[in-house]
Amino acid sequence: MSQIQETKIVNADPTALGVFGLSVITFVAASNKLHWTDGTVYVMPWALFLGSFAQLWAANLDFKRNSYFGAIVLGAFGLFWMAVAFTWVIANGFFGPVPENADLRQFGYACLGFMVFSAFITVAAFEVNKVFGIILALIVVLLGALGLQLLGINPDFFSPIAGWSELIISLLGFYASGAIFLNSFFGRQILPLGKPMGWVKKAT
């Protein structure tokens, strides 16, 4: 019995946990961007624990499984959400008064940097499955819109784009995490994620 349980643990896919963490924080953060909720004080715990720790934990497990895609993607975005959480902590004055020379545009440049990185990931994501590909493409849109908004470039236009793209990311993420969990648990496809596009072939 113990050998069966150990085998299940070894073969378990941590991606469901990481994607679930991403889904929860983007759902909560989107509620703020779309003005359904106010402020970021109560967004911070979800950014730190679900957006950051859950994805970093899943990334660590993926590294041990030699799952290159999951390890890099979940690790990168886990670190992103940790930085976002601490940005909000500073902005809300938890470490004391915010210095007068604090410039939130630096957060905008960070978002644009992650947008460039996400564009590369999107190419690989479409070779994993279509749902992942769409999620990463929307993350590129989200980060680009958020970055430009934080830089003060037409915020009335880019703010709703950031909010709605983040909401769709969260909903697709919930589906993807549920599909990965059920497909892994039952050992067969319960919910489809879409076959890889086949645009770029891997070396054999």
Solvent accessible surface area in square Angstrom, and as a share of the most:
residue,aa,sasa,rsa
1,M,169,0.75
2,S,80,0.52
3,Q,142,0.63
4,I,100,0.51
5,Q,95,0.42
6,E,109,0.49
7,T,75,0.43
8,K,139,0.59
9,I,132,0.67
10,V,99,0.57
11,N,103,0.53
12,A,53,0.41
13,D,46,0.24
14,P,12,0.08
15,T,16,0.09
16,A,15,0.12
17,L,66,0.33
18,G,0,0.00
19,V,10,0.05
20,F,87,0.36
21,G,0,0.00
22,L,16,0.08
23,S,0,0.00
24,V,21,0.12
25,I,0,0.00
26,T,2,0.01
27,F,90,0.38
28,V,37,0.21
29,A,2,0.01
30,A,0,0.00
31,S,18,0.11
32,N,36,0.18
33,K,35,0.15
34,L,22,0.11
35,H,148,0.66
36,W,143,0.50
37,T,65,0.38
38,D,141,0.73
39,G,45,0.43
40,T,25,0.15
41,V,64,0.37
42,Y,182,0.69
43,V,8,0.05
44,M,15,0.07
45,P,61,0.38
46,W,117,0.41
47,A,0,0.00
48,L,46,0.23
49,F,113,0.47
50,L,33,0.16
51,G,0,0.00
52,S,0,0.00
53,F,88,0.37
54,A,10,0.07
55,Q,1,0.01
56,L,48,0.24
57,W,153,0.54
58,A,0,0.00
59,A,3,0.03
60,N,70,0.36
61,L,58,0.29
62,D,0,0.00
63,F,115,0.48
64,K,149,0.63
65,R,98,0.36
66,N,138,0.71
67,S,34,0.22
68,Y,173,0.66
69,F,45,0.19
70,G,5,0.05
71,A,1,0.01
72,I,61,0.31
73,V,16,0.09
74,L,9,0.04
75,G,11,0.10
76,A,18,0.14
77,F,7,0.03
78,G,0,0.00
79,L,106,0.53
80,F,15,0.06
81,W,13,0.05
82,M,54,0.24
83,A,60,0.47
84,V,4,0.03
85,A,2,0.02
86,F,92,0.38
87,T,35,0.20
88,W,34,0.12
89,V,29,0.16
90,I,81,0.41
91,A,58,0.45
92,N,58,0.30
93,G,32,0.31
94,F,118,0.49
95,F,140,0.58
96,G,28,0.27
97,P,134,0.84
98,V,64,0.37
99,P,82,0.52
100,E,184,0.83
101,N,133,0.68
102,A,55,0.43
103,D,48,0.25
104,L,98,0.49
105,R,129,0.47
106,Q,129,0.57
107,F,28,0.12
108,G,0,0.00
109,Y,142,0.54
110,A,51,0.39
111,C,0,0.00
112,L,39,0.19
113,G,43,0.42
114,F,51,0.21
115,M,54,0.24
116,V,80,0.46
117,F,74,0.31
118,S,0,0.00
119,A,46,0.36
120,F,147,0.61
121,I,13,0.06
122,T,18,0.11
123,V,82,0.47
124,A,45,0.35
125,A,0,0.00
126,F,34,0.14
127,E,34,0.15
128,V,59,0.34
129,N,13,0.06
130,K,77,0.33
131,V,19,0.11
132,F,17,0.07
133,G,0,0.00
134,I,79,0.40
135,I,5,0.03
136,L,9,0.05
137,A,37,0.29
138,L,35,0.17
139,I,7,0.04
140,V,36,0.21
141,V,70,0.40
142,L,11,0.06
143,L,4,0.02
144,G,9,0.09
145,A,5,0.04
146,L,22,0.11
147,G,0,0.00
148,L,50,0.25
149,Q,50,0.22
150,L,33,0.16
151,L,35,0.17
152,G,53,0.51
153,I,87,0.44
154,N,85,0.44
155,P,59,0.37
156,D,128,0.66
157,F,110,0.46
158,F,38,0.16
159,S,22,0.14
160,P,58,0.37
161,I,57,0.29
162,A,0,0.00
163,G,0,0.00
164,W,130,0.46
165,S,7,0.04
166,E,1,0.01
167,L,18,0.09
168,I,78,0.40
169,I,1,0.01
170,S,0,0.00
171,L,95,0.47
172,L,44,0.22
173,G,1,0.01
174,F,70,0.29
175,Y,80,0.30
176,A,0,0.00
177,S,9,0.06
178,G,28,0.27
179,A,0,0.00
180,I,16,0.08
181,F,118,0.49
182,L,56,0.28
183,N,30,0.15
184,S,60,0.39
185,F,142,0.59
186,F,111,0.46
187,G,67,0.65
188,R,158,0.58
189,Q,125,0.56
190,I,60,0.30
191,L,58,0.29
192,P,72,0.45
193,L,29,0.15
194,G,31,0.30
195,K,162,0.69
196,P,71,0.44
197,M,67,0.30
198,G,48,0.47
199,W,160,0.56
200,V,84,0.49
201,K,184,0.78
202,K,175,0.74
203,A,107,0.83
204,T,182,1.06
